[in-house]
Amino acid sequence: MNEATILALQISGIGLAGVFLFMTIFYFVIIGIDKLFPHEEEEK
């Protein structure tokens, strides 16, 4: 493989890892907010 292909794969890998890292952090932030402010059922 030539140098450009290897560099492109590295950049793609960093991008994918960044997306999955962001999604994981965002998931745990949502879980934390849900624990801090639990949903209260409305009485009808």
N, C-alpha and C positions, 0 to 999 in steps of 0.2 A: 504494500500500500504506500502511496506517496504521502508526502508531508502534509499536503493540504487536506487530504481525506482524514488523516489522523487528527489534525487540528479541528476539523469540522465535527468529528465524533466527540472529541473532548468538550467542545463548546455545547453540543447538544446534550451531553451527559450532565454538564453543570446546569444547564437550563432545566432539564427534567428533574434533577435533584432539588433545585430551587423551588420548582412548582410543588413537588410533593412535600418539601419542608414547610412551605407556606400553608398548604392545605392541612397538614398535621397541627401546626401552631394554631391556625384558625379554628380547627375542631376543638382543641383543648380550651381555647378562649371561650367558645360557645358553651362548652360543658361547665366551665367555671362560672360564667354569668348565670347559667341555669341553676347552679348550686347557690349562688348569692341571692338571686331573686327567683324563688320557686313560683311555679304557676299556681294560682289559687282558683279553685273552681267557683263559678258564679252560681248562686242559688236562684232557682226560678220560682 
